[in-house]
Amino acid sequence: MITNNLLLKLKERNDENIAKTRDILLSMQGKIEFLHDLKVEVDIRHGTSSYDIILITEFSSMEDFDAYLIHPVHIEVSKYIVGVLETGAAVCYES
């Protein structure tokens, strides 16, 4: 199993933007056959070093993860994320 964690810090860190971004990330659920599990969690600390959202995705293999990255649904979501993202970080690992 491959797990990918993506941390997102938004340019505009208000509740409305965070909720909209969370909903857009969750909209991928059930639409990408390679994506076995998807979780989106929102930071409750709100510190200056905190990220706003973590996206946790799971795949059977790196090939499935690579296919997810170029899937049309993921591409559309990514276009939105690029527009609202200040900075991000990712960790991908075998689980």
N, C-alpha and C positions, 0 to 999 in steps of 0.2 A: 504494500500500500504506500502511496505517495501522499504526503500532506504538505500543503502550501499555506503559509500564514502571511498575510499581507496587512501591514499597518498603514493607516491613512491619517494624515493630519491635513485638515481642510483649510483653505484660505480664509473662509468665513466660518468661524467656529461657533455658530449659534445653533440652538436646538432644532430650528426649522431645516437648516441645511444638512445637519447631521441626520435627521429623520428621513429626509428625501434621499440622501445618499444611501442610507441603510436599505430603504425600500427598493431602490434601483438595483442594488447588489442582490437582494433577495429575489428579484424578478427573474434571475437566471435559474432558480430552482425548478427542476422538472423539464427544462427546455434544452439541456445539453446532455446528450446520452453518456458522455465520458465522465460527467461529474457525479460521483457517488454520494457525496454529502457536502452541504454548504451551510456554514453558520456565519452569522454577522452579529458581532457584539459591540456595544457602545460603551466607551469609557465613562466611568462614574466619578473619577477623581478630578478631571479638568485642570491638571497642573500644567505649567508651561512646558514641561518636558514630555507630557503625555501625548499620545496619539488619540484621535477621536474615535476611530473604528478599527476593529480587526476583522478581516475576512479569512475564514478558515475553510479550505476546500480539500477534498480527498478524491484520489484517483487510483485506479488499479495499477498503473504503470507510468513511467515517464513519457511513453508514447501517447498515452491518453491525456496527460497533462499538456504535452505539446499540441495535441489536436484541439484541446480546449482553448488554448491561447489564440488560435486562428479561427475558432468557430464564430459565425456571424453574430450570434447573440452576445458573446463575450466582447467582440469588437465594438458593438454598439454601446455596451455598458462602459467599456474602456474609454470611449470618446467622451462620455459624460464625466468620468472620473478625472481625466486629464484637465478638464476645464475647471474643476473645483479643488484640485489637489495642490497643497503647498509643498508637501514632502511625503515620501513613503519609504517603507522598508519591507523586505521580504525574507523569509526563511523557508526553504523547501527541503524536506527530509524524508527518509524512509521510515515508515511507522509500522 
